[in-house]
């Protein structure tokens, strides 16, 4: 049921119970309580708040009151506005805060922060009265009409709760203040009136809850209408003063108006004069009941009305209702004798068991003998079950029963009351000798046919209704009535009793319900009460009824004190021994429980360890299996890797072969292309030779010669440039060595970096020298490749030109000899260069060794590179070992450079040898071709 943005402060339900209105400060909602769904919602302006929305009683109208004092009436079914109340006069204009409506829905009372009350007539839709409260009233907090049984819903008394915490009740017709509740010391916070107007419940500002009786506060409420017939009385009537009607509220209890004793006596005397019958004082109860009249009523109907039975019993027994004394007994707690009551008397209802325990404990604390009375639970149980909701009444009824109807029961304690049983036996002998003789013949004493009925007060042999009916008569008569009831029960049951011959049958009969008319038993009791002789009548031996004293309960000591004390001491000793035994047994049980618990814990631990062990074994096996699988997978992976490696090798081999084959094919294609071009050029040359003369050819040879000379000059310049570069590099190296000698590095890190840089530069230079050599070899190879077709052309020209064959051969031989000489000179120079480098290497090593010694002399902790990734401190090794390491490093570096240069020189020498051999073969082939005749014709 949602929809309110702020808290709901008012809920109003329709008289039919189907609809409800919930109100908050911003809206009001109409709900259907059958489906709990919202039907309509009242929307208003935010500036105009809602004060209250509610149903009018006994009507189908909804009244809405807003904070601007506007009041509207709406039809519940159609939600159509029926009317609006006019604005109040300006002279008494107040802001309405609280509202109240009479039960007939005709009058609306409204109030607020003022001492004025506005009364609206909803039927006439106008303000018909303004009530001004006393001047000490400044604001009104709550309004509520006081219902009256005789005003037909048009309530005339209005309760007004003011800001001072006092609720004043005013008659709206006479404007008379009838009474007030609350005070300045104990103000009222909120208040509610019962539907019939009999009680007022108020929550006080100190947190207490006070309930007021309206009848004791005023006589103006629930007054019946005056009779039509008026009687003229001669006696003067006592005038009630207004001061007697006002009550002074004290701490939680309302004081009733005090009545003078003289007026009570005067009224009683007047009643005696009118009736003319003087009744015994003992038959008059304080609440107005008369014992003689109750007995007449009881004999006429056989029982008291169920609705008023408890009230009549309380009046007959004259219960004092000593709250304080009973609370003191209850505060002592459960008596030791009744701690284990549930073991002996297992009662299904735990509430009933607790009430029985408390009642018996209170009796035991009241008198010591009741803690040792074994039949006390049987005696008290029916009363406990009857008064379980009022333990005080239950206790006082049982105590009154023990004092009056259980007289002389405890004189032969702990034995049954022999004197009482003898009275019963004497009465039975007088009225039914045959039945008594039958009991004597079968050894049945009064302890069997009388005592079970007395100790259970007939609760075992009667139903609830029969038992209540019986005790209506018991409590209304002399205490001897109970003993006569035992005799009457036996006499009325004489037929089945005379047929019993076994003791067990008699015991069963007096402990179970029988088919017996309780009304006949009660009539028989009255007959026995009237016909029994005085000498054997129990009333001559029993005292009359004595009520419990008010304030404190009387002392009960009608029992042999020494026996009770002896039994109490013996029982205490036994109880102490039993407690000691129980403590020892509890200790043994605790030890046994601890042992069992330890054993259970050990077993549980072993049981927990077993799964852990099994789990560990399982995991170990799983790990072994996983390791085995891992090994197998590794083996498979290794096999796969081997296969892949083999495949890779095969693939690389195949790729290498394909590359070699491709290179071979490319070379063959190149050779074929060269051959084709040579053939083409030869054909072209042949045509040119055929067209031109030999002089012209000679002129063409001269530029070619000059071109060859230029090429040779260019090669010589390249070699000279290379030599200059080597000289510059050597000069830079010398400059660097002089710089290192004069300005050694200050720190180890800088020296290491420069040393590493120098090595890297040397390696780079060596690599560059290798690259240059390779480049020169490639250039030379290319040049030789270019010279091949030219030589072939020369040879072809020599073949074609017979006349100049010798000259051309001489020229060719001269060129070849000069070229061979040049190559020999180049080889000799290269060899000389290598020898010079080899000769310069020791001097470089000695000079570097000298520089290192000087550096170590200046920096004793200088770090020398031992290898590429390792450094050692010079001070950690001897000086000789350091120098040896340096020399070894230099030698290894020089050897690696020399090896690389030697390898490249070897490759260059092999290449030149292959070129020389190729040239010789080509020259031989050219000579052979020149000697062939048909080539000349071509």
Secondary structure, 3 states (H helix, E strand, C coil): CCCCCCCEEEEEECCCCCEEEEEECCEEEEEECCCCEEEEEEECCCCCCEEEEEECCCCCEEEEEECCCCEEEEECCCCCEEEECCCCCHHHCCCEEEEEECCCCCEEEEEECCCEEEEEECCCCEEEEEEECCCCCCCEEEEEEECCCCCCCCCCEEEEEECCCCEEEEECCCCEEEEEECCCCCCEEEEEECCCCCEEEEEECCCCEEEEEHHHHCCCCCCCCCCCCCCCCCCCCCCCCHHHHCCCECCCCECCCCCCHHHHHHHHHHHHHHHCCCCCHHHECCCCCEHHHHHHHHHHHCCCCHHHHHHHHHHHHCCCCCHHHHHHHHHCCCCHHHCCHHHHCCCCCHHHHHHHHHHHHHHHHHCHHHHCCCCHHHHHHHHHHHCCCCHHHHHHHHHHHHHHHCCCCCCCCCCCCHHHHHHHHHHHHHHCHHHHHHHHHCCCCHHHHCHHHHHCCCCCCCCHHHHHHHHHHHHCCCCCHHHHHHHHHHHHCHHHHHCCCCHHHHHHHCCCCCCCCHHHHHHHHHHHHHHCCCCCCHHHCCCCCCCCCCCCCCCCCCCCHHHHHHHHHHHHHHHHHHHHHHHHHHHHHHHHHHHHHHHHHHHHHHHHHHHHHHHHHHHHHHHHHHHHHHHHHHHHHHHHHHHHHHHHHHHHHHHHHHHHHHHHHHHHHHHHHHHHHHHHHHHHHHHHHHHCCHHHHHHHHHHHHHHHHHHHHHHHHHHHHHHHHHHHHHHHHHHHHHHHHHCCCCCHHHHHHHHHHHHHHHHHHHHHHHHHHHHHHHHHHHHHHHHHHHHHHHHHHHHHCCCCHHHHHHHHHHHHHHHHHHHHHHHHHHHHHHHHHHHHHHHHHHHHHHHHHHHHHHCCCCEEECCCCCEEEHHHCCHHHHHHHHHHHHHHHHHHHHHHHHHHHHHHHHHHHHHHHHHHHHHHHHHHHHCCHHHHHC
